[in-house]
Amino acid sequence: MFSLKLGLKNLTRQKRRNIITIFVIAFSFFGYLFMDSIMGGMEEMSFSNIKNYDTGNIQVMHPEYWEDREKLPLENLIYLNQDTIDSIKNMDGVIGISPELRFQASLNNGIDETVVLGLGISPEQYSEVFATKNYIFEGSMFAPGESKAVIGVRLAELMDLKVNDYITLLIRTKEDTFNTIDVEISGLLNSPNPMINNGIVFVPLDIAQQALNIGNGVSLFALKTASGDEDKITKALMNSFKEKNLDLKAYSWRESAASVIALSAAKKGGAATILSVVLLIGMIGIINNVILSALERTGEIGMMKALGMREWEIVFVFMVEATGIGILGGLAGCLIGFAGISYMVKYGFDLSYMGGDMSEFGIPILDKIYGTWNIPAFGFLFILSVMVALLSSIMPAYWAAHKDPVKAIYHR
Amino acid sequence: MSLLELKGVKKIYQQGKIEVPALRGVDLKVEQGEFSTIFGPSGSGKTTLLNMIGCLDTPTEGEIRLNGNKVSDLSRKALAMTRRFNIGFVFQSYNLIPVLTAYENVEFAIRLIDHTSDLQIKEKVLKILDEVGLKGLENRRPNELSGGEKQRVAIARALVKEPKLVLADEPTANLDSKNATDVVKIMVKMNKELGTTFIFSTHDPMVMEYAHRYINLKDGMISADKRKEAKGV
């Protein structure tokens, strides 16, 4: 194992070059770990924002409504009696159930008009499913039957509205006739989900039902469940609907947020590209190192061959050295990554440098992104750094070891 | 049976379309325990001849036998094994590994062939370093040694595995006369004590005085091969 000792001792030669290579590997790995952490954080936050402010864990609606849901139709609404609602609420794992009536509306402040999503809700039930109530930063949530509305701060800014101002929502009824909902703004919302802040007007469910002339129909029921139980409860709900002969279906938040999930998958593709670049940087660093070492140690290689060392034994010496650089680079990368991610997990990244609103990129995140820990990525990257160092050193080391001994000894 | 036998050895280097003959047909026999010197002007083929004898290169034509075994047409791997077990080298520019101490540079050579205990290897290495006059300098790295001391380490490295043959290519060329004399005296002493065969190339007349045999090489051919009484150490 003297070759191992020699390979390790060789790490102390060309210290400056080795340190530079180690840091190049370390910083490229740090870049990957940091990006991975931010992407993980983005994914976690956007999924959390979808569940907590948009869809709930499960949505129950007519299959036909599901198909047309983007158009916000007033067809295929749900008319459930209280017993059925209670039976859903009492299912194992269901924490809350909230009816929602979604409709298209034009918000008019007396001067300007903008298209918004009208959301008829029952405040008490809504707060059982969604965390929105906690983010009313001015005013308060309305009570059922009140001609009041809650809107997001961004929408209020856009339409120059404040609490106690009056707004008119221009709507089309089920019969396709125009109607209006005149309400006073009771509160302003500033939630972590930019979609809510930008374009939703919350009104009491009964007021919306009356104005739209749809009786007690709702577009859907949003359910809050224990985390991770969505699939099990979705299945139980489907069985229950089948038994009761109800033309309803349950959809987990993953189905509702398919586009965001697809975006997340695309980000993973991006991460793979970054990883390839990182590996390429590591490979180039190692190959460069081994070639330069071999060129500098030509006489030494010749001496080794004169001593009777076989080519693979010389290759081994170079591989030990390169692998040592890979190990040190990987460890340094993991250490720097640990420090960077610790900061990101604790303090996050302020999005105000990028406009503060990721919804413009299809990601429902506002203000700050926090990192997440992906411990397997550390292990994976470390092993990869060692493997890349080991493999990328083989060819140049073989090239060095294959030199003609006479030419090597006499530097010809 | 001679330790080394060369018959009609020719070496032609191809430089583009031009053939450059380095050896033009060398016949030579070297017996066990000889202390021989090859001398001649630059370009006479001394280094090429040593490379052929040392199994670092193969002849274009002719036959080389080491210890009765034909080595002139062996594979690279077989040549490496022959060098590992039978031949020690001393180079003009020492070729020591700078990150290893004097002790480790010598240990490196013996570790390739000797798989006995660490203690036995240590004994052998310290003994040979003592014999070449490097006692107390075992832990110094090459950059902490003088030229003469470096060459002694190289000699110790060549001898530690107790090879049949030691080849030295201008071993004193980089040394001052005192160090050169000391280095040659060490080789003579080792030749006497261990019975190791030495062949070295030089054009230093002082060094030649210590050899039993002069082989004069001129234009790739042996022009003179004389034996004489060597100067005592």
Interface residues (C-beta under 8 A of the other chain):
Chain A: F2 K5 L6 K9 N10 T12 R13 G299 E300 G302 M303 K305 A306 L307 G308 M309 R310 E311 P405 V406 I409 Y410
Chain B: T47 N51 G54 L56 D57 R76 K77 A80 M81 T82 R83 R84 F85 I87 F89 F91 S93 N95 I97 P98 V99 L100 E104 E107 F108 A109 R111 L112 I113 R157
